[in-house]
Amino acid sequence: MDYWLISHKDAPENETMGGLYKKMMGETGFVNYFSVVNIDQSLAKATDLGAKVVRGKEEIPNIGWFAIVQDPDNNTFAFFQSSGRM
C-alpha cells in the first residue's frame, strides 16, 4: 500500500497529523481516522455499541494499524493506532 504521512510545517519533529494513501478500486469519498491507544479494544467497544467492521485491522508497515467501521447510522470512520515508530 502506498502511504504518506502528513504533518503541519510547525508541528514538532515526528508528530504526524494525518496520512494519505492511493485509492484502491471501488473506494469513494474520504474517511475520518481517530487515533486510539488500543485498536483492538476500540473495535470491541464499537461493535458492542452496534458498529460493524467494514475493513478489519490491517498493518501499515512501520507506521501502525488501522481498521474501518460503520456505525448504526451508516457513518463510516476509522481507528488508527500508531506503532510508536513514526
C-alpha positions as CSV (number, residue, x, y, z in Angstrom):
1,M,0.0,0.0,0.0
2,D,1.4,3.4,-0.9
3,Y,1.0,5.6,2.2
4,W,2.3,9.0,3.0
5,L,2.4,10.8,6.4
6,I,1.2,14.4,6.7
7,S,2.5,16.9,9.2
8,H,2.0,20.6,9.7
9,K,5.0,22.7,8.9
10,D,5.0,24.0,12.5
11,A,4.5,20.6,14.1
12,P,7.2,19.2,16.5
13,E,9.5,16.6,15.0
14,N,8.0,13.2,14.5
15,E,4.4,14.5,15.1
16,T,2.1,13.2,12.4
17,M,-1.2,14.8,11.8
18,G,-2.5,12.5,9.2
19,G,-1.9,10.2,6.4
20,L,-2.8,9.7,2.7
21,Y,-2.9,6.6,0.6
22,K,-3.5,5.9,-3.0
23,K,-7.2,4.9,-3.6
24,M,-8.0,1.4,-4.5
25,M,-10.7,0.4,-7.0
26,G,-14.2,1.0,-5.7
27,E,-13.3,3.5,-3.0
28,T,-15.1,6.8,-3.0
29,G,-15.1,9.8,-0.7
30,F,-12.9,10.1,2.4
31,V,-12.8,8.5,5.8
32,N,-12.1,10.3,9.1
33,Y,-9.5,8.5,11.3
34,F,-9.4,8.7,15.1
35,S,-6.2,8.0,16.9
36,V,-6.6,5.4,19.6
37,V,-4.3,3.8,22.2
38,N,-5.5,0.3,21.6
39,I,-7.2,-0.5,18.3
40,D,-8.4,-4.0,19.5
41,Q,-10.2,-2.5,22.5
42,S,-11.7,0.3,20.3
43,L,-13.0,-2.2,17.8
44,A,-14.5,-4.3,20.5
45,K,-16.2,-1.3,22.1
46,A,-17.5,-0.1,18.7
47,T,-19.0,-3.4,17.8
48,D,-20.6,-3.7,21.3
49,L,-22.3,-0.4,20.6
50,G,-23.7,-1.7,17.3
51,A,-21.0,-0.8,14.7
52,K,-19.9,-3.2,12.1
53,V,-16.3,-3.8,10.9
54,V,-16.1,-2.8,7.2
55,R,-12.3,-3.5,6.9
56,G,-10.6,-5.4,9.7
57,K,-7.4,-4.4,11.4
58,E,-4.5,-4.0,9.0
59,E,-0.9,-3.1,9.5
60,I,0.7,-0.1,7.8
61,P,4.3,-1.2,7.9
62,N,6.5,0.9,10.2
63,I,3.5,3.2,10.9
64,G,0.8,1.4,12.8
65,W,-2.6,-0.3,12.3
66,F,-6.0,0.8,11.1
67,A,-9.5,-0.5,10.8
68,I,-12.6,0.9,9.2
69,V,-16.0,0.6,10.9
70,Q,-19.6,1.8,10.2
71,D,-21.9,2.9,13.0
72,P,-25.6,2.0,13.2
73,D,-26.4,5.3,11.3
74,N,-24.2,4.2,8.4
75,N,-21.4,6.7,9.2
76,T,-18.1,5.3,8.2
77,F,-14.9,6.1,10.1
78,A,-11.6,4.5,11.0
79,F,-9.4,3.8,14.0
80,F,-5.7,4.3,13.9
81,Q,-3.1,3.0,16.4
82,S,0.5,4.2,16.0
83,S,3.3,1.7,16.3
84,G,5.3,4.4,18.0
85,R,7.9,4.4,15.3
86,M,6.7,7.4,13.4
